[in-house]
Amino acid sequence: MRHALISIALLSAVAAAPLAAQDGAVELRVGKLEKEMKAVQRKVFPTGVPVQPEIGPLDTGDAGAAPASTPLNDLSARVDSLEAQLKMLTGQVETDGNRLKKLEEAFKTYQGTTDARLKTLEPIVPEVAPPAAAPLVAKPVALVPAAVAETLKPAPTKPKVDAPAATTTKAVTPAKTDPKRKALVDAVEIPATGDAAEDAYTYGFRLWTAKLYPEAQVKLKEFSAKYPKHKRASFAQNLLGRAYLDEGKPALASVAFYDNYTKNPKGERASESLYYLGVALTRLKKLPDACKVFDEFKDVYGASAAADLKARVAKARTDASCSA
């Protein structure tokens, strides 16, 4: 009897040894598959919820009933399920990688085609050598103001008429070379009231009234340089422009009128200088520029200008063919 029990124990141990070895191998497969599964899930779902294994709890039926399957069968089922899901995820990764590769190739093709089309549409501009510098020739400088930048709002302190070009012309009075003209100049009475500034302006005005325009220009320039802040400064600069305009020099006149308007926009003759600036531009055949000047006059001084000046501006607009 004792020998029989020993034999049975030995047989049980021999039978259990392969089962334990098989069970350990399955556990290793399960662990490896679970690690690979998690790695694939992290790649496929970097920010989402990973796929859970489709393995539910073992249905044992009634508590007192015998188990439907052995633990070895359960482990085999888990391994099969994990292998199936791993194949599915691996296939999905390969499919997405192939699709991304095709998109990159298609984009490169599109980019190449687009670049080729743009190159064919771009005009080829030949390089032109700059013209040789023209020799300097002494000639009068055209003193024509550029186009007025844009119409201003009523703001007399911020005029926006573009400045005319500077001049290097030096005035020479004919009285120094013509005795007859000198006699005419000497005939003009020089005021002597004791107010040097007022007398200087009055003398320039009297020369202009006598139509001795070059001599008047010299005296009015001297007054402006010596008394730039005098109450007659706006009068003198405006009268200087009129002396040029009456002498038939609208380019020089435009400079004088422009300076009076921009440097002293609140002066008593600033609005009149803006009107005469438009007249000078009209005589220079710069009609669009003249119209812009008249538009600026309307915006800046239209509400405060005297009625007779408004009437002169209206006529000047007609002469320059300005739109209403």
VEXDREN-2710 file (C-alpha; in Angstrom, 1 decimal):
% VEXDREN-2710
k/r/px/py/pz
1/MET/0.0/0.0/0.0
2/ARG/2.8/2.4/0.9
3/HIS/4.6/1.7/-2.4
4/ALA/1.4/2.4/-4.3
5/LEU/1.0/5.8/-2.7
6/ILE/4.6/6.7/-3.5
7/SER/4.1/5.7/-7.1
8/ILE/0.9/7.9/-7.4
9/ALA/2.8/10.9/-5.9
10/LEU/5.6/10.5/-8.4
11/LEU/3.3/10.2/-11.3
12/SER/1.5/13.4/-10.2
13/ALA/4.7/15.3/-10.0
14/VAL/5.8/14.0/-13.4
15/ALA/2.5/15.1/-14.9
16/ALA/2.5/18.5/-13.2
17/ALA/6.0/19.5/-14.3
18/PRO/5.1/19.9/-18.0
19/LEU/2.0/21.8/-17.0
20/ALA/3.9/24.2/-14.8
21/ALA/6.5/24.8/-17.6
22/GLN/3.8/25.4/-20.1
23/ASP/2.0/27.8/-17.8
24/GLY/5.2/29.8/-17.3
25/ALA/5.8/30.0/-21.1
26/VAL/2.3/31.3/-21.6
27/GLU/2.8/33.9/-18.9
28/LEU/6.0/35.1/-20.6
29/ARG/4.1/35.4/-23.9
30/VAL/1.3/37.3/-22.3
31/GLY/3.7/39.7/-20.6
32/LYS/5.6/40.3/-23.9
33/LEU/2.4/40.8/-25.9
34/GLU/1.0/43.3/-23.3
35/LYS/4.2/45.3/-23.5
36/GLU/4.2/45.4/-27.3
37/MET/0.5/46.2/-27.2
38/LYS/1.1/49.2/-24.9
39/ALA/4.0/50.4/-27.1
40/VAL/1.8/50.3/-30.2
41/GLN/-1.1/52.0/-28.4
42/ARG/1.2/54.8/-27.3
43/LYS/2.2/55.4/-31.0
44/VAL/-1.3/55.1/-32.4
45/PHE/-3.1/56.9/-29.6
46/PRO/-0.5/59.4/-28.2
47/THR/-3.2/61.5/-26.5
48/GLY/-6.3/59.3/-26.7
49/VAL/-7.7/56.4/-24.7
50/PRO/-5.9/53.1/-25.6
51/VAL/-7.8/50.1/-26.7
52/GLN/-8.6/47.7/-23.9
53/PRO/-8.2/44.0/-24.5
54/GLU/-11.4/42.3/-25.4
55/ILE/-11.2/39.8/-22.6
56/GLY/-13.9/39.7/-20.0
57/PRO/-14.0/38.0/-16.7
58/LEU/-14.2/34.2/-16.7
59/ASP/-17.8/33.1/-16.6
60/THR/-17.9/30.4/-14.0
61/GLY/-21.7/30.0/-14.0
62/ASP/-23.0/28.9/-10.6
63/ALA/-20.8/29.3/-7.7
64/GLY/-20.9/25.7/-6.8
65/ALA/-20.5/24.5/-10.4
66/ALA/-17.2/23.3/-11.8
67/PRO/-15.2/25.8/-13.9
68/ALA/-16.0/25.9/-17.6
69/SER/-12.3/25.9/-18.6
70/THR/-8.9/25.5/-17.0
71/PRO/-6.5/28.4/-16.3
72/LEU/-4.4/27.3/-19.1
73/ASN/-7.2/27.7/-21.6
74/ASP/-8.0/31.2/-20.2
75/LEU/-4.4/32.2/-20.7
76/SER/-4.4/30.8/-24.2
77/ALA/-7.6/32.8/-25.0
78/ARG/-5.9/36.0/-23.7
79/VAL/-2.8/35.4/-25.8
80/ASP/-4.9/34.8/-28.9
81/SER/-6.9/38.0/-28.3
82/LEU/-3.8/40.1/-27.7
83/GLU/-2.1/38.7/-30.8
84/ALA/-5.2/39.5/-32.9
85/GLN/-5.3/43.1/-31.6
86/LEU/-1.6/43.6/-32.0
87/LYS/-1.9/42.5/-35.7
88/MET/-4.8/44.9/-36.1
89/LEU/-2.9/47.9/-34.6
90/THR/0.3/47.0/-36.6
91/GLY/-1.7/47.0/-39.8
92/GLN/-3.3/50.3/-38.9
93/VAL/0.1/51.9/-38.3
94/GLU/1.5/50.5/-41.6
95/THR/-1.6/51.8/-43.4
96/ASP/-1.3/55.3/-41.9
97/GLY/2.4/55.4/-42.7
98/ASN/1.8/54.4/-46.3
99/ARG/-0.9/57.1/-46.6
100/LEU/1.4/59.8/-45.1
101/LYS/4.1/58.8/-47.5
102/LYS/1.8/59.1/-50.5
103/LEU/0.6/62.6/-49.2
104/GLU/4.1/63.8/-48.9
105/GLU/4.9/62.6/-52.5
106/ALA/1.7/64.2/-53.8
107/PHE/2.6/67.5/-52.0
108/LYS/6.1/67.5/-53.5
109/THR/4.7/66.9/-57.0
110/TYR/2.2/69.8/-56.5
111/GLN/4.9/72.1/-55.2
112/GLY/7.1/71.4/-58.1
113/THR/4.2/72.0/-60.6
114/THR/3.2/75.2/-58.9
115/ASP/6.8/76.6/-58.9
116/ALA/7.1/75.7/-62.6
117/ARG/3.8/77.6/-63.4
118/LEU/4.9/80.6/-61.4
119/LYS/8.2/80.8/-63.2
120/THR/6.4/80.8/-66.5
121/LEU/4.0/83.5/-65.4
122/GLU/6.7/85.9/-64.0
123/PRO/7.7/88.5/-66.6
124/ILE/11.4/88.5/-67.5
125/VAL/12.6/92.1/-67.0
126/PRO/15.8/92.7/-68.9
127/GLU/18.5/94.6/-67.1
128/VAL/18.9/98.1/-68.5
129/ALA/22.1/100.0/-67.9
130/PRO/21.5/103.3/-66.2
131/PRO/21.8/106.3/-68.6
132/ALA/25.0/108.2/-68.6
133/ALA/24.9/111.3/-66.5
134/ALA/24.1/114.4/-68.5
135/PRO/26.6/117.2/-68.4
136/LEU/25.7/120.1/-66.1
137/VAL/24.2/123.0/-68.0
138/ALA/23.5/126.3/-66.3
139/LYS/19.8/127.0/-66.8
140/PRO/16.9/128.5/-64.7
141/VAL/15.5/126.2/-62.1
142/ALA/11.8/125.4/-62.5
143/LEU/10.2/126.4/-59.3
144/VAL/6.9/124.5/-59.6
145/PRO/5.3/123.0/-56.5
146/ALA/4.5/119.3/-56.6
147/ALA/0.9/118.0/-56.3
148/VAL/-0.9/118.8/-53.0
149/ALA/-0.7/115.7/-50.9
150/GLU/-4.4/115.4/-50.0
151/THR/-7.3/117.6/-49.0
152/LEU/-7.0/118.9/-45.5
153/LYS/-9.6/119.1/-42.8
154/PRO/-10.2/122.7/-41.4
155/ALA/-6.9/123.0/-39.6
156/PRO/-5.0/126.2/-40.5
157/THR/-2.1/125.2/-38.3
158/LYS/-1.3/122.1/-40.4
159/PRO/-1.1/123.0/-44.1
160/LYS/-0.1/120.1/-46.4
161/VAL/0.7/121.7/-49.8
162/ASP/3.9/120.2/-51.1
163/ALA/6.9/122.6/-51.1
164/PRO/8.3/124.0/-54.4
165/ALA/11.9/123.5/-55.4
166/ALA/14.5/125.8/-54.0
167/THR/16.0/128.5/-56.1
168/THR/19.4/129.9/-56.5
169/THR/18.4/132.9/-58.7
170/LYS/19.8/136.2/-57.5
171/ALA/17.7/139.3/-58.1
172/VAL/19.5/142.2/-59.9
173/THR/17.6/145.5/-60.1
174/PRO/17.6/147.2/-63.4
175/ALA/18.0/150.6/-61.6
176/LYS/21.7/149.8/-61.1
177/THR/22.3/149.7/-64.8
178/ASP/19.6/151.8/-66.3
179/PRO/19.7/155.6/-65.5
180/LYS/16.1/156.1/-66.6
181/ARG/14.8/153.4/-64.3
182/LYS/17.0/154.8/-61.5
183/ALA/15.2/158.1/-61.9
184/LEU/11.8/156.3/-61.6
185/VAL/13.0/154.6/-58.4
186/ASP/14.3/157.9/-57.0
187/ALA/10.9/159.4/-57.6
188/VAL/9.3/157.0/-55.1
189/GLU/9.1/158.7/-51.8
190/ILE/10.9/156.9/-48.9
191/PRO/8.8/157.0/-45.8
192/ALA/10.4/158.3/-42.6
193/THR/8.0/157.9/-39.7
194/GLY/10.5/156.8/-37.2
195/ASP/9.3/153.2/-37.3
196/ALA/12.0/151.5/-39.3
197/ALA/10.1/148.2/-39.8
198/GLU/6.9/149.9/-40.9
199/ASP/8.8/152.3/-43.2
200/ALA/10.7/149.4/-44.8
201/TYR/7.4/147.6/-45.6
202/THR/5.7/150.8/-46.8
203/TYR/8.6/151.5/-49.2
204/GLY/8.4/148.1/-50.7
205/PHE/4.7/148.5/-51.1
206/ARG/5.2/151.9/-52.9
207/LEU/7.7/150.4/-55.3
208/TRP/5.2/147.6/-56.1
209/THR/2.5/150.2/-56.6
210/ALA/4.8/152.0/-59.0
211/LYS/5.2/148.7/-60.9
212/LEU/8.9/148.7/-60.1
213/TYR/8.7/145.0/-59.4
214/PRO/12.4/144.0/-59.2
215/GLU/13.1/146.8/-56.8
216/ALA/10.0/146.0/-54.7
217/GLN/11.1/142.4/-54.5
218/VAL/14.5/143.3/-53.1
219/LYS/13.0/145.6/-50.4
220/LEU/10.3/143.0/-49.5
221/LYS/12.9/140.3/-49.1
222/GLU/15.1/142.5/-46.9
223/PHE/12.1/143.2/-44.7
224/SER/11.2/139.5/-44.4
225/ALA/14.7/138.6/-43.5
226/LYS/15.1/141.4/-40.9
227/TYR/11.6/141.4/-39.4
228/PRO/10.3/137.8/-39.6
229/LYS/8.0/138.2/-36.6
230/HIS/6.6/141.7/-37.4
231/LYS/2.9/142.2/-37.8
232/ARG/3.5/143.0/-41.5
233/ALA/5.5/139.8/-42.2
234/SER/2.5/138.1/-43.8
235/PHE/1.7/141.2/-45.9
236/ALA/5.3/141.5/-47.1
237/GLN/5.7/137.8/-48.1
238/ASN/2.3/137.8/-49.9
239/LEU/3.3/141.1/-51.7
240/LEU/6.6/139.5/-52.7
241/GLY/4.7/136.8/-54.5
242/ARG/2.4/139.3/-56.2
243/ALA/5.5/141.2/-57.4
244/TYR/6.8/138.1/-59.0
245/LEU/3.4/137.2/-60.5
246/ASP/2.9/140.7/-61.9
247/GLU/6.3/140.6/-63.4
248/GLY/5.4/137.4/-65.2
249/LYS/7.3/135.0/-63.1
250/PRO/4.7/132.5/-61.7
251/ALA/7.3/129.9/-60.7
252/LEU/9.0/132.3/-58.3
253/ALA/5.7/133.6/-57.2
254/SER/4.5/130.1/-56.3
255/VAL/7.5/129.7/-54.0
256/ALA/6.7/133.0/-52.2
257/PHE/3.0/132.2/-51.8
258/TYR/3.8/128.7/-50.6
259/ASP/6.2/129.9/-47.9
260/ASN/3.7/132.5/-46.6
261/TYR/0.9/129.9/-46.4
262/THR/2.9/127.1/-44.7
263/LYS/5.2/129.2/-42.4
264/ASN/2.5/131.5/-41.2
265/PRO/-0.9/129.9/-41.8
266/LYS/-2.6/132.2/-39.3
267/GLY/-1.1/135.3/-40.9
268/GLU/-3.5/138.0/-42.2
269/ARG/-2.5/137.2/-45.8
270/ALA/-2.1/133.4/-45.6
271/SER/-5.5/132.7/-47.2
272/GLU/-4.8/135.2/-50.0
273/SER/-1.4/133.6/-50.6
274/LEU/-3.1/130.2/-51.0
275/TYR/-5.5/131.7/-53.5
276/TYR/-2.6/133.3/-55.5
277/LEU/-0.7/130.0/-55.3
278/GLY/-3.5/128.4/-57.2
279/VAL/-3.4/131.2/-59.7
280/ALA/0.3/130.8/-60.2
281/LEU/-0.1/127.1/-60.8
282/THR/-2.8/127.8/-63.3
283/ARG/-0.5/130.1/-65.3
284/LEU/2.1/127.3/-65.2
285/LYS/-0.5/125.0/-66.8
286/LYS/-0.5/122.8/-63.6
287/LEU/-4.3/122.7/-63.5
288/PRO/-4.7/119.5/-61.4
289/ASP/-2.3/121.0/-58.8
290/ALA/-4.1/124.3/-58.9
291/CYS/-7.5/122.6/-58.3
292/LYS/-6.1/120.8/-55.3
293/VAL/-4.9/124.1/-53.9
294/PHE/-8.3/125.6/-54.3
295/ASP/-9.9/122.6/-52.6
296/GLU/-7.5/123.1/-49.7
297/PHE/-8.5/126.8/-49.6
298/LYS/-12.1/125.7/-49.3
299/ASP/-11.4/123.3/-46.5
300/VAL/-9.0/125.5/-44.5
301/TYR/-10.4/129.0/-45.0
302/GLY/-13.8/128.6/-46.6
303/ALA/-15.7/129.4/-43.5
304/SER/-13.6/132.4/-42.5
305/ALA/-12.5/134.0/-45.8
306/ALA/-13.9/137.3/-46.9
307/ALA/-16.7/137.3/-49.5
308/ASP/-14.7/139.0/-52.2
309/LEU/-11.8/136.4/-51.8
310/LYS/-14.3/133.6/-52.0
311/ALA/-15.6/135.0/-55.3
312/ARG/-12.1/135.3/-56.7
313/VAL/-11.4/131.6/-55.7
314/ALA/-14.6/130.6/-57.5
315/LYS/-13.6/132.3/-60.7
316/ALA/-10.1/130.9/-60.4
317/ARG/-11.6/127.4/-60.1
318/THR/-13.5/128.0/-63.3
319/ASP/-10.3/129.2/-65.1
320/ALA/-8.5/126.0/-64.0
321/SER/-11.4/123.8/-65.2
322/CYS/-11.8/122.4/-61.7
323/SER/-14.8/120.1/-61.0
324/ALA/-17.5/121.4/-58.7
END
